[in-house]
Amino acid sequence: MHDAAGGCILLVKIEKNTAASAPIRSSGSIGADIRALRRSRGWTLSDLAEQLDRSVGWLSQVERGQSEPAL
């Protein structure tokens, strides 16, 4: 779940997509993007939550657009 530099690959992709030139997105669509990336890599909520040092419940809420992540 990490790249060669030891960083979480999912987070690197999210940071690149939130550059100043990127359109502002709602938390719901960011959550949907996180879910799609997580699933495409075969990761469970528990896998990603552990890497982020967050609870599974919080991550689930972000994916469903019920909580906003700090990017």
Secondary structure, 3 states (H helix, E strand, C coil): CECCCCCEHHHHHHHHHCCCCCCCCCHHHHHHHHHHHHHHCCCCHHHHHHHHCCCHHHHHHHHCCCCCCCC
